[in-house]
Amino acid sequence: MATGTDQVVGLGLVAVSLVIFTYYTVWVILLPFIDSQHAIHKYFLPRAYAVGIPLAAGLLLLLLVGVFITYVMLKNQKVTRKVQ
């Protein structure tokens, strides 16, 4: 069972994810249909970032996963050498 701290952290992560998803959805799907002179446009980045930010985040995630897998494999290889 999760402790109270784990539940609070999990709820916080879900809330942050929901805010990011809502912001991105409004930015990419709804904003193009709103007049460019409307005041809501000042709360959003230019549309060019709508592709760049997720692309950079995805590449960073792949890099971190690759580094983690490499680290675990090298550590496992060192342990295997010590045993033999």
PDB file of N, CA, C and O in Angstrom:
ATOM      1  N   MET A   1       0.840  -1.190   0.000  1.00  0.00           N
ATOM      2  CA  MET A   1       0.000   0.000   0.000  1.00  0.00           C
ATOM      3  C   MET A   1       0.882   1.248   0.000  1.00  0.00           C
ATOM      4  O   MET A   1       1.955   1.274   0.602  1.00  0.00           O
ATOM      5  N   ALA A   2       0.409   2.261  -0.678  1.00  0.00           N
ATOM      6  CA  ALA A   2       1.138   3.518  -0.771  1.00  0.00           C
ATOM      7  C   ALA A   2       0.960   4.327   0.505  1.00  0.00           C
ATOM      8  O   ALA A   2      -0.116   4.354   1.102  1.00  0.00           O
ATOM      9  N   THR A   3       2.024   4.976   0.902  1.00  0.00           N
ATOM     10  CA  THR A   3       1.939   5.834   2.077  1.00  0.00           C
ATOM     11  C   THR A   3       1.287   7.162   1.690  1.00  0.00           C
ATOM     12  O   THR A   3       1.033   7.424   0.514  1.00  0.00           O
ATOM     13  N   GLY A   4       1.027   7.976   2.679  1.00  0.00           N
ATOM     14  CA  GLY A   4       0.403   9.271   2.415  1.00  0.00           C
ATOM     15  C   GLY A   4       1.268  10.160   1.533  1.00  0.00           C
ATOM     16  O   GLY A   4       0.761  10.878   0.672  1.00  0.00           O
ATOM     17  N   THR A   5       2.576  10.106   1.753  1.00  0.00           N
ATOM     18  CA  THR A   5       3.492  10.918   0.939  1.00  0.00           C
ATOM     19  C   THR A   5       3.468  10.458  -0.512  1.00  0.00           C
ATOM     20  O   THR A   5       3.448  11.279  -1.429  1.00  0.00           O
ATOM     21  N   ASP A   6       3.469   9.152  -0.717  1.00  0.00           N
ATOM     22  CA  ASP A   6       3.413   8.621  -2.082  1.00  0.00           C
ATOM     23  C   ASP A   6       2.130   9.048  -2.789  1.00  0.00           C
ATOM     24  O   ASP A   6       2.148   9.371  -3.977  1.00  0.00           O
ATOM     25  N   GLN A   7       1.038   9.049  -2.069  1.00  0.00           N
ATOM     26  CA  GLN A   7      -0.234   9.443  -2.663  1.00  0.00           C
ATOM     27  C   GLN A   7      -0.244  10.920  -3.026  1.00  0.00           C
ATOM     28  O   GLN A   7      -0.778  11.304  -4.067  1.00  0.00           O
ATOM     29  N   VAL A   8       0.340  11.741  -2.177  1.00  0.00           N
ATOM     30  CA  VAL A   8       0.397  13.184  -2.457  1.00  0.00           C
ATOM     31  C   VAL A   8       1.282  13.448  -3.666  1.00  0.00           C
ATOM     32  O   VAL A   8       0.931  14.249  -4.533  1.00  0.00           O
ATOM     33  N   VAL A   9       2.435  12.773  -3.728  1.00  0.00           N
ATOM     34  CA  VAL A   9       3.327  12.950  -4.872  1.00  0.00           C
ATOM     35  C   VAL A   9       2.646  12.462  -6.144  1.00  0.00           C
ATOM     36  O   VAL A   9       2.729  13.124  -7.179  1.00  0.00           O
ATOM     37  N   GLY A  10       1.975  11.317  -6.084  1.00  0.00           N
ATOM     38  CA  GLY A  10       1.253  10.794  -7.241  1.00  0.00           C
ATOM     39  C   GLY A  10       0.155  11.737  -7.698  1.00  0.00           C
ATOM     40  O   GLY A  10      -0.003  11.976  -8.896  1.00  0.00           O
ATOM     41  N   LEU A  11      -0.604  12.274  -6.753  1.00  0.00           N
ATOM     42  CA  LEU A  11      -1.656  13.229  -7.092  1.00  0.00           C
ATOM     43  C   LEU A  11      -1.063  14.489  -7.710  1.00  0.00           C
ATOM     44  O   LEU A  11      -1.630  15.047  -8.649  1.00  0.00           O
ATOM     45  N   GLY A  12       0.071  14.938  -7.190  1.00  0.00           N
ATOM     46  CA  GLY A  12       0.740  16.107  -7.761  1.00  0.00           C
ATOM     47  C   GLY A  12       1.195  15.858  -9.191  1.00  0.00           C
ATOM     48  O   GLY A  12       1.042  16.723 -10.054  1.00  0.00           O
ATOM     49  N   LEU A  13       1.758  14.668  -9.447  1.00  0.00           N
ATOM     50  CA  LEU A  13       2.191  14.335 -10.802  1.00  0.00           C
ATOM     51  C   LEU A  13       1.012  14.249 -11.766  1.00  0.00           C
ATOM     52  O   LEU A  13       1.106  14.694 -12.910  1.00  0.00           O
ATOM     53  N   VAL A  14      -0.086  13.681 -11.306  1.00  0.00           N
ATOM     54  CA  VAL A  14      -1.285  13.602 -12.146  1.00  0.00           C
ATOM     55  C   VAL A  14      -1.818  15.006 -12.429  1.00  0.00           C
ATOM     56  O   VAL A  14      -2.221  15.300 -13.554  1.00  0.00           O
ATOM     57  N   ALA A  15      -1.821  15.865 -11.427  1.00  0.00           N
ATOM     58  CA  ALA A  15      -2.309  17.233 -11.612  1.00  0.00           C
ATOM     59  C   ALA A  15      -1.430  18.007 -12.598  1.00  0.00           C
ATOM     60  O   ALA A  15      -1.943  18.712 -13.467  1.00  0.00           O
ATOM     61  N   VAL A  16      -0.112  17.877 -12.464  1.00  0.00           N
ATOM     62  CA  VAL A  16       0.798  18.564 -13.384  1.00  0.00           C
ATOM     63  C   VAL A  16       0.599  18.035 -14.800  1.00  0.00           C
ATOM     64  O   VAL A  16       0.571  18.813 -15.754  1.00  0.00           O
ATOM     65  N   SER A  17       0.463  16.726 -14.942  1.00  0.00           N
ATOM     66  CA  SER A  17       0.238  16.136 -16.265  1.00  0.00           C
ATOM     67  C   SER A  17      -1.068  16.627 -16.873  1.00  0.00           C
ATOM     68  O   SER A  17      -1.125  16.907 -18.071  1.00  0.00           O
ATOM     69  N   LEU A  18      -2.107  16.733 -16.072  1.00  0.00           N
ATOM     70  CA  LEU A  18      -3.392  17.215 -16.558  1.00  0.00           C
ATOM     71  C   LEU A  18      -3.304  18.670 -17.015  1.00  0.00           C
ATOM     72  O   LEU A  18      -3.879  19.036 -18.039  1.00  0.00           O
ATOM     73  N   VAL A  19      -2.589  19.495 -16.262  1.00  0.00           N
ATOM     74  CA  VAL A  19      -2.424  20.900 -16.647  1.00  0.00           C
ATOM     75  C   VAL A  19      -1.646  21.005 -17.955  1.00  0.00           C
ATOM     76  O   VAL A  19      -2.027  21.768 -18.844  1.00  0.00           O
ATOM     77  N   ILE A  20      -0.561  20.247 -18.079  1.00  0.00           N
ATOM     78  CA  ILE A  20       0.239  20.278 -19.307  1.00  0.00           C
ATOM     79  C   ILE A  20      -0.584  19.785 -20.492  1.00  0.00           C
ATOM     80  O   ILE A  20      -0.546  20.390 -21.563  1.00  0.00           O
ATOM     81  N   PHE A  21      -1.325  18.697 -20.316  1.00  0.00           N
ATOM     82  CA  PHE A  21      -2.156  18.161 -21.397  1.00  0.00           C
ATOM     83  C   PHE A  21      -3.212  19.171 -21.823  1.00  0.00           C
ATOM     84  O   PHE A  21      -3.425  19.371 -23.019  1.00  0.00           O
ATOM     85  N   THR A  22      -3.878  19.812 -20.863  1.00  0.00           N
ATOM     86  CA  THR A  22      -4.912  20.794 -21.173  1.00  0.00           C
ATOM     87  C   THR A  22      -4.309  22.003 -21.898  1.00  0.00           C
ATOM     88  O   THR A  22      -4.864  22.469 -22.893  1.00  0.00           O
ATOM     89  N   TYR A  23      -3.191  22.503 -21.407  1.00  0.00           N
ATOM     90  CA  TYR A  23      -2.518  23.643 -22.039  1.00  0.00           C
ATOM     91  C   TYR A  23      -2.147  23.307 -23.480  1.00  0.00           C
ATOM     92  O   TYR A  23      -2.411  24.092 -24.392  1.00  0.00           O
ATOM     93  N   TYR A  24      -1.537  22.147 -23.685  1.00  0.00           N
ATOM     94  CA  TYR A  24      -1.084  21.759 -25.023  1.00  0.00           C
ATOM     95  C   TYR A  24      -2.277  21.550 -25.957  1.00  0.00           C
ATOM     96  O   TYR A  24      -2.223  21.938 -27.124  1.00  0.00           O
ATOM     97  N   THR A  25      -3.340  20.948 -25.458  1.00  0.00           N
ATOM     98  CA  THR A  25      -4.528  20.718 -26.279  1.00  0.00           C
ATOM     99  C   THR A  25      -5.153  22.030 -26.723  1.00  0.00           C
ATOM    100  O   THR A  25      -5.504  22.188 -27.892  1.00  0.00           O
ATOM    101  N   VAL A  26      -5.292  22.966 -25.804  1.00  0.00           N
ATOM    102  CA  VAL A  26      -5.853  24.277 -26.160  1.00  0.00           C
ATOM    103  C   VAL A  26      -4.928  24.981 -27.141  1.00  0.00           C
ATOM    104  O   VAL A  26      -5.387  25.589 -28.108  1.00  0.00           O
ATOM    105  N   TRP A  27      -3.626  24.900 -26.894  1.00  0.00           N
ATOM    106  CA  TRP A  27      -2.623  25.573 -27.721  1.00  0.00           C
ATOM    107  C   TRP A  27      -2.634  25.056 -29.152  1.00  0.00           C
ATOM    108  O   TRP A  27      -2.576  25.843 -30.096  1.00  0.00           O
ATOM    109  N   VAL A  28      -2.709  23.744 -29.319  1.00  0.00           N
ATOM    110  CA  VAL A  28      -2.569  23.142 -30.644  1.00  0.00           C
ATOM    111  C   VAL A  28      -3.904  22.997 -31.372  1.00  0.00           C
ATOM    112  O   VAL A  28      -3.969  23.190 -32.586  1.00  0.00           O
ATOM    113  N   ILE A  29      -4.967  22.661 -30.646  1.00  0.00           N
ATOM    114  CA  ILE A  29      -6.240  22.351 -31.310  1.00  0.00           C
ATOM    115  C   ILE A  29      -7.189  23.546 -31.351  1.00  0.00           C
ATOM    116  O   ILE A  29      -7.809  23.802 -32.383  1.00  0.00           O
ATOM    117  N   LEU A  30      -7.310  24.272 -30.258  1.00  0.00           N
ATOM    118  CA  LEU A  30      -8.315  25.341 -30.213  1.00  0.00           C
ATOM    119  C   LEU A  30      -7.787  26.704 -30.662  1.00  0.00           C
ATOM    120  O   LEU A  30      -8.517  27.465 -31.298  1.00  0.00           O
ATOM    121  N   LEU A  31      -6.551  27.017 -30.347  1.00  0.00           N
ATOM    122  CA  LEU A  31      -6.013  28.341 -30.633  1.00  0.00           C
ATOM    123  C   LEU A  31      -6.025  28.731 -32.108  1.00  0.00           C
ATOM    124  O   LEU A  31      -6.256  29.903 -32.405  1.00  0.00           O
ATOM    125  N   PRO A  32      -5.789  27.817 -33.048  1.00  0.00           N
ATOM    126  CA  PRO A  32      -5.843  28.230 -34.454  1.00  0.00           C
ATOM    127  C   PRO A  32      -7.216  28.739 -34.901  1.00  0.00           C
ATOM    128  O   PRO A  32      -7.309  29.455 -35.898  1.00  0.00           O
ATOM    129  N   PHE A  33      -8.272  28.382 -34.186  1.00  0.00           N
ATOM    130  CA  PHE A  33      -9.616  28.814 -34.549  1.00  0.00           C
ATOM    131  C   PHE A  33     -10.028  30.123 -33.873  1.00  0.00           C
ATOM    132  O   PHE A  33     -11.113  30.643 -34.132  1.00  0.00           O
ATOM    133  N   ILE A  34      -9.169  30.648 -33.015  1.00  0.00           N
ATOM    134  CA  ILE A  34      -9.456  31.906 -32.324  1.00  0.00           C
ATOM    135  C   ILE A  34      -8.695  33.020 -33.035  1.00  0.00           C
ATOM    136  O   ILE A  34      -7.545  32.835 -33.433  1.00  0.00           O
ATOM    137  N   ASP A  35      -9.331  34.161 -33.192  1.00  0.00           N
ATOM    138  CA  ASP A  35      -8.735  35.308 -33.881  1.00  0.00           C
ATOM    139  C   ASP A  35      -7.373  35.649 -33.269  1.00  0.00           C
ATOM    140  O   ASP A  35      -7.227  35.665 -32.047  1.00  0.00           O
ATOM    141  N   SER A  36      -6.395  35.918 -34.105  1.00  0.00           N
ATOM    142  CA  SER A  36      -5.024  36.152 -33.634  1.00  0.00           C
ATOM    143  C   SER A  36      -4.894  37.421 -32.800  1.00  0.00           C
ATOM    144  O   SER A  36      -3.894  37.590 -32.103  1.00  0.00           O
ATOM    145  N   GLN A  37      -5.870  38.311 -32.852  1.00  0.00           N
ATOM    146  CA  GLN A  37      -5.842  39.540 -32.061  1.00  0.00           C
ATOM    147  C   GLN A  37      -6.464  39.357 -30.675  1.00  0.00           C
ATOM    148  O   GLN A  37      -6.438  40.275 -29.855  1.00  0.00           O
ATOM    149  N   HIS A  38      -7.016  38.185 -30.419  1.00  0.00           N
ATOM    150  CA  HIS A  38      -7.675  37.928 -29.134  1.00  0.00           C
ATOM    151  C   HIS A  38      -6.633  37.914 -28.014  1.00  0.00           C
ATOM    152  O   HIS A  38      -5.484  37.531 -28.234  1.00  0.00           O
ATOM    153  N   ALA A  39      -7.040  38.332 -26.818  1.00  0.00           N
ATOM    154  CA  ALA A  39      -6.121  38.453 -25.680  1.00  0.00           C
ATOM    155  C   ALA A  39      -5.582  37.106 -25.204  1.00  0.00           C
ATOM    156  O   ALA A  39      -4.534  37.064 -24.560  1.00  0.00           O
ATOM    157  N   ILE A  40      -6.265  36.016 -25.502  1.00  0.00           N
ATOM    158  CA  ILE A  40      -5.827  34.699 -25.030  1.00  0.00           C
ATOM    159  C   ILE A  40      -4.487  34.283 -25.650  1.00  0.00           C
ATOM    160  O   ILE A  40      -3.770  33.465 -25.074  1.00  0.00           O
ATOM    161  N   HIS A  41      -4.153  34.825 -26.791  1.00  0.00           N
ATOM    162  CA  HIS A  41      -2.919  34.453 -27.484  1.00  0.00           C
ATOM    163  C   HIS A  41      -1.663  34.859 -26.703  1.00  0.00           C
ATOM    164  O   HIS A  41      -0.600  34.271 -26.904  1.00  0.00           O
ATOM    165  N   LYS A  42      -1.771  35.846 -25.824  1.00  0.00           N
ATOM    166  CA  LYS A  42      -0.585  36.269 -25.078  1.00  0.00           C
ATOM    167  C   LYS A  42      -0.177  35.252 -24.011  1.00  0.00           C
ATOM    168  O   LYS A  42       0.923  35.351 -23.468  1.00  0.00           O
ATOM    169  N   TYR A  43      -1.036  34.276 -23.697  1.00  0.00           N
ATOM    170  CA  TYR A  43      -0.723  33.251 -22.699  1.00  0.00           C
ATOM    171  C   TYR A  43      -0.068  32.009 -23.306  1.00  0.00           C
ATOM    172  O   TYR A  43       0.277  31.080 -22.577  1.00  0.00           O
ATOM    173  N   PHE A  44       0.107  31.981 -24.607  1.00  0.00           N
ATOM    174  CA  PHE A  44       0.648  30.806 -25.286  1.00  0.00           C
ATOM    175  C   PHE A  44       1.888  31.189 -26.084  1.00  0.00           C
ATOM    176  O   PHE A  44       2.018  32.311 -26.572  1.00  0.00           O
ATOM    177  N   LEU A  45       2.795  30.221 -26.200  1.00  0.00           N
ATOM    178  CA  LEU A  45       4.001  30.408 -27.013  1.00  0.00           C
ATOM    179  C   LEU A  45       3.629  30.392 -28.484  1.00  0.00           C
ATOM    180  O   LEU A  45       2.525  29.977 -28.838  1.00  0.00           O
ATOM    181  N   PRO A  46       4.543  30.845 -29.358  1.00  0.00           N
ATOM    182  CA  PRO A  46       4.289  30.746 -30.799  1.00  0.00           C
ATOM    183  C   PRO A  46       4.094  29.286 -31.220  1.00  0.00           C
ATOM    184  O   PRO A  46       4.631  28.374 -30.592  1.00  0.00           O
ATOM    185  N   ARG A  47       3.330  29.079 -32.276  1.00  0.00           N
ATOM    186  CA  ARG A  47       2.986  27.723 -32.713  1.00  0.00           C
ATOM    187  C   ARG A  47       4.185  26.893 -33.137  1.00  0.00           C
ATOM    188  O   ARG A  47       4.112  25.664 -33.121  1.00  0.00           O
ATOM    189  N   ALA A  48       5.276  27.523 -33.512  1.00  0.00           N
ATOM    190  CA  ALA A  48       6.468  26.772 -33.929  1.00  0.00           C
ATOM    191  C   ALA A  48       6.995  25.896 -32.787  1.00  0.00           C
ATOM    192  O   ALA A  48       7.573  24.838 -33.031  1.00  0.00           O
ATOM    193  N   TYR A  49       6.799  26.328 -31.569  1.00  0.00           N
ATOM    194  CA  TYR A  49       7.247  25.549 -30.419  1.00  0.00           C
ATOM    195  C   TYR A  49       6.359  24.333 -30.147  1.00  0.00           C
ATOM    196  O   TYR A  49       6.748  23.442 -29.392  1.00  0.00           O
ATOM    197  N   ALA A  50       5.187  24.291 -30.745  1.00  0.00           N
ATOM    198  CA  ALA A  50       4.258  23.184 -30.516  1.00  0.00           C
ATOM    199  C   ALA A  50       4.829  21.858 -31.008  1.00  0.00           C
ATOM    200  O   ALA A  50       4.438  20.796 -30.524  1.00  0.00           O
ATOM    201  N   VAL A  51       5.738  21.913 -31.953  1.00  0.00           N
ATOM    202  CA  VAL A  51       6.394  20.705 -32.442  1.00  0.00           C
ATOM    203  C   VAL A  51       7.762  20.557 -31.777  1.00  0.00           C
ATOM    204  O   VAL A  51       8.163  19.447 -31.426  1.00  0.00           O
ATOM    205  N   GLY A  52       8.463  21.642 -31.607  1.00  0.00           N
ATOM    206  CA  GLY A  52       9.827  21.594 -31.085  1.00  0.00           C
ATOM    207  C   GLY A  52       9.937  21.125 -29.652  1.00  0.00           C
ATOM    208  O   GLY A  52      10.822  20.333 -29.326  1.00  0.00           O
ATOM    209  N   ILE A  53       9.065  21.595 -28.798  1.00  0.00           N
ATOM    210  CA  ILE A  53       9.136  21.225 -27.382  1.00  0.00           C
ATOM    211  C   ILE A  53       8.882  19.731 -27.173  1.00  0.00           C
ATOM    212  O   ILE A  53       9.685  19.080 -26.505  1.00  0.00           O
ATOM    213  N   PRO A  54       7.795  19.154 -27.716  1.00  0.00           N
ATOM    214  CA  PRO A  54       7.611  17.710 -27.543  1.00  0.00           C
ATOM    215  C   PRO A  54       8.717  16.888 -28.201  1.00  0.00           C
ATOM    216  O   PRO A  54       9.097  15.838 -27.684  1.00  0.00           O
ATOM    217  N   LEU A  55       9.232  17.353 -29.326  1.00  0.00           N
ATOM    218  CA  LEU A  55      10.330  16.649 -29.990  1.00  0.00           C
ATOM    219  C   LEU A  55      11.569  16.638 -29.106  1.00  0.00           C
ATOM    220  O   LEU A  55      12.194  15.592 -28.927  1.00  0.00           O
ATOM    221  N   ALA A  56      11.926  17.782 -28.555  1.00  0.00           N
ATOM    222  CA  ALA A  56      13.090  17.867 -27.668  1.00  0.00           C
ATOM    223  C   ALA A  56      12.878  17.027 -26.405  1.00  0.00           C
ATOM    224  O   ALA A  56      13.800  16.355 -25.943  1.00  0.00           O
ATOM    225  N   ALA A  57      11.668  17.066 -25.852  1.00  0.00           N
ATOM    226  CA  ALA A  57      11.386  16.265 -24.656  1.00  0.00           C
ATOM    227  C   ALA A  57      11.471  14.769 -24.962  1.00  0.00           C
ATOM    228  O   ALA A  57      11.988  13.997 -24.155  1.00  0.00           O
ATOM    229  N   GLY A  58      10.972  14.367 -26.112  1.00  0.00           N
ATOM    230  CA  GLY A  58      11.048  12.950 -26.495  1.00  0.00           C
ATOM    231  C   GLY A  58      12.474  12.490 -26.709  1.00  0.00           C
ATOM    232  O   GLY A  58      12.844  11.392 -26.294  1.00  0.00           O
ATOM    233  N   LEU A  59      13.287  13.329 -27.360  1.00  0.00           N
ATOM    234  CA  LEU A  59      14.689  12.979 -27.568  1.00  0.00           C
ATOM    235  C   LEU A  59      15.447  12.910 -26.245  1.00  0.00           C
ATOM    236  O   LEU A  59      16.290  12.034 -26.052  1.00  0.00           O
ATOM    237  N   LEU A  60      15.146  13.833 -25.340  1.00  0.00           N
ATOM    238  CA  LEU A  60      15.771  13.806 -24.020  1.00  0.00           C
ATOM    239  C   LEU A  60      15.378  12.551 -23.257  1.00  0.00           C
ATOM    240  O   LEU A  60      16.213  11.931 -22.598  1.00  0.00           O
ATOM    241  N   LEU A  61      14.109  12.176 -23.345  1.00  0.00           N
ATOM    242  CA  LEU A  61      13.640  10.956 -22.685  1.00  0.00           C
ATOM    243  C   LEU A  61      14.345   9.728 -23.246  1.00  0.00           C
ATOM    244  O   LEU A  61      14.789   8.869 -22.484  1.00  0.00           O
ATOM    245  N   LEU A  62      14.452   9.635 -24.569  1.00  0.00           N
ATOM    246  CA  LEU A  62      15.164   8.511 -25.180  1.00  0.00           C
ATOM    247  C   LEU A  62      16.628   8.484 -24.755  1.00  0.00           C
ATOM    248  O   LEU A  62      17.181   7.413 -24.504  1.00  0.00           O
ATOM    249  N   LEU A  63      17.255   9.643 -24.674  1.00  0.00           N
ATOM    250  CA  LEU A  63      18.641   9.718 -24.238  1.00  0.00           C
ATOM    251  C   LEU A  63      18.789   9.216 -22.800  1.00  0.00           C
ATOM    252  O   LEU A  63      19.692   8.434 -22.502  1.00  0.00           O
ATOM    253  N   LEU A  64      17.906   9.663 -21.918  1.00  0.00           N
ATOM    254  CA  LEU A  64      17.977   9.237 -20.522  1.00  0.00           C
ATOM    255  C   LEU A  64      17.725   7.742 -20.373  1.00  0.00           C
ATOM    256  O   LEU A  64      18.393   7.084 -19.577  1.00  0.00           O
ATOM    257  N   VAL A  65      16.779   7.199 -21.121  1.00  0.00           N
ATOM    258  CA  VAL A  65      16.515   5.762 -21.073  1.00  0.00           C
ATOM    259  C   VAL A  65      17.733   4.996 -21.580  1.00  0.00           C
ATOM    260  O   VAL A  65      18.118   3.989 -20.986  1.00  0.00           O
ATOM    261  N   GLY A  66      18.339   5.455 -22.660  1.00  0.00           N
ATOM    262  CA  GLY A  66      19.528   4.807 -23.200  1.00  0.00           C
ATOM    263  C   GLY A  66      20.694   4.834 -22.225  1.00  0.00           C
ATOM    264  O   GLY A  66      21.392   3.833 -22.060  1.00  0.00           O
ATOM    265  N   VAL A  67      20.909   5.979 -21.575  1.00  0.00           N
ATOM    266  CA  VAL A  67      21.985   6.093 -20.583  1.00  0.00           C
ATOM    267  C   VAL A  67      21.718   5.170 -19.407  1.00  0.00           C
ATOM    268  O   VAL A  67      22.640   4.517 -18.918  1.00  0.00           O
ATOM    269  N   PHE A  68      20.489   5.102 -18.948  1.00  0.00           N
ATOM    270  CA  PHE A  68      20.139   4.225 -17.827  1.00  0.00           C
ATOM    271  C   PHE A  68      20.366   2.763 -18.183  1.00  0.00           C
ATOM    272  O   PHE A  68      20.942   2.018 -17.390  1.00  0.00           O
ATOM    273  N   ILE A  69      19.923   2.341 -19.359  1.00  0.00           N
ATOM    274  CA  ILE A  69      20.107   0.950 -19.780  1.00  0.00           C
ATOM    275  C   ILE A  69      21.591   0.630 -19.915  1.00  0.00           C
ATOM    276  O   ILE A  69      22.031  -0.444 -19.505  1.00  0.00           O
ATOM    277  N   THR A  70      22.366   1.549 -20.483  1.00  0.00           N
ATOM    278  CA  THR A  70      23.808   1.343 -20.613  1.00  0.00           C
ATOM    279  C   THR A  70      24.461   1.214 -19.240  1.00  0.00           C
ATOM    280  O   THR A  70      25.305   0.343 -19.030  1.00  0.00           O
ATOM    281  N   TYR A  71      24.072   2.079 -18.311  1.00  0.00           N
ATOM    282  CA  TYR A  71      24.623   2.037 -16.957  1.00  0.00           C
ATOM    283  C   TYR A  71      24.321   0.700 -16.287  1.00  0.00           C
ATOM    284  O   TYR A  71      25.212   0.085 -15.701  1.00  0.00           O
ATOM    285  N   VAL A  72      23.084   0.251 -16.368  1.00  0.00           N
ATOM    286  CA  VAL A  72      22.696  -1.012 -15.737  1.00  0.00           C
ATOM    287  C   VAL A  72      23.433  -2.180 -16.371  1.00  0.00           C
ATOM    288  O   VAL A  72      23.887  -3.079 -15.663  1.00  0.00           O
ATOM    289  N   MET A  73      23.559  -2.183 -17.690  1.00  0.00           N
ATOM    290  CA  MET A  73      24.252  -3.285 -18.357  1.00  0.00           C
ATOM    291  C   MET A  73      25.733  -3.308 -17.990  1.00  0.00           C
ATOM    292  O   MET A  73      26.285  -4.385 -17.761  1.00  0.00           O
ATOM    293  N   LEU A  74      26.383  -2.164 -17.928  1.00  0.00           N
ATOM    294  CA  LEU A  74      27.794  -2.121 -17.548  1.00  0.00           C
ATOM    295  C   LEU A  74      27.997  -2.534 -16.098  1.00  0.00           C
ATOM    296  O   LEU A  74      28.948  -3.247 -15.781  1.00  0.00           O
ATOM    297  N   LYS A  75      27.116  -2.093 -15.228  1.00  0.00           N
ATOM    298  CA  LYS A  75      27.199  -2.473 -13.819  1.00  0.00           C
ATOM    299  C   LYS A  75      26.989  -3.976 -13.660  1.00  0.00           C
ATOM    300  O   LYS A  75      27.689  -4.620 -12.878  1.00  0.00           O
ATOM    301  N   ASN A  76      26.037  -4.533 -14.391  1.00  0.00           N
ATOM    302  CA  ASN A  76      25.773  -5.964 -14.340  1.00  0.00           C
ATOM    303  C   ASN A  76      26.966  -6.749 -14.877  1.00  0.00           C
ATOM    304  O   ASN A  76      27.285  -7.818 -14.356  1.00  0.00           O
ATOM    305  N   GLN A  77      27.617  -6.241 -15.895  1.00  0.00           N
ATOM    306  CA  GLN A  77      28.776  -6.911 -16.475  1.00  0.00           C
ATOM    307  C   GLN A  77      29.938  -6.927 -15.478  1.00  0.00           C
ATOM    308  O   GLN A  77      30.659  -7.921 -15.392  1.00  0.00           O
ATOM    309  N   LYS A  78      30.128  -5.845 -14.729  1.00  0.00           N
ATOM    310  CA  LYS A  78      31.192  -5.797 -13.718  1.00  0.00           C
ATOM    311  C   LYS A  78      30.925  -6.787 -12.591  1.00  0.00           C
ATOM    312  O   LYS A  78      31.849  -7.441 -12.108  1.00  0.00           O
ATOM    313  N   VAL A  79      29.667  -6.901 -12.169  1.00  0.00           N
ATOM    314  CA  VAL A  79      29.306  -7.840 -11.109  1.00  0.00           C
ATOM    315  C   VAL A  79      29.523  -9.270 -11.590  1.00  0.00           C
ATOM    316  O   VAL A  79      29.998 -10.114 -10.830  1.00  0.00           O
ATOM    317  N   THR A  80      29.185  -9.544 -12.828  1.00  0.00           N
ATOM    318  CA  THR A  80      29.361 -10.885 -13.387  1.00  0.00           C
ATOM    319  C   THR A  80      30.843 -11.252 -13.443  1.00  0.00           C
ATOM    320  O   THR A  80      31.194 -12.404 -13.187  1.00  0.00           O
ATOM    321  N   ARG A  81      31.712 -10.308 -13.770  1.00  0.00           N
ATOM    322  CA  ARG A  81      33.157 -10.569 -13.815  1.00  0.00           C
ATOM    323  C   ARG A  81      33.706 -10.886 -12.446  1.00  0.00           C
ATOM    324  O   ARG A  81      34.563 -11.759 -12.315  1.00  0.00           O
ATOM    325  N   LYS A  82      33.221 -10.176 -11.392  1.00  0.00           N
ATOM    326  CA  LYS A  82      33.690 -10.406 -10.039  1.00  0.00           C
ATOM    327  C   LYS A  82      33.316 -11.806  -9.563  1.00  0.00           C
ATOM    328  O   LYS A  82      34.102 -12.451  -8.869  1.00  0.00           O
ATOM    329  N   VAL A  83      32.142 -12.279  -9.921  1.00  0.00           N
ATOM    330  CA  VAL A  83      31.664 -13.588  -9.483  1.00  0.00           C
ATOM    331  C   VAL A  83      32.484 -14.692 -10.120  1.00  0.00           C
ATOM    332  O   VAL A  83      32.766 -15.700  -9.471  1.00  0.00           O
ATOM    333  N   GLN A  84      32.871 -14.528 -11.365  1.00  0.00           N
ATOM    334  CA  GLN A  84      33.638 -15.581 -12.056  1.00  0.00           C
ATOM    335  C   GLN A  84      35.042 -15.498 -11.644  1.00  0.00           C
ATOM    336  O   GLN A  84      35.868 -16.288 -12.102  1.00  0.00           O
TER     337      GLN A  84
END
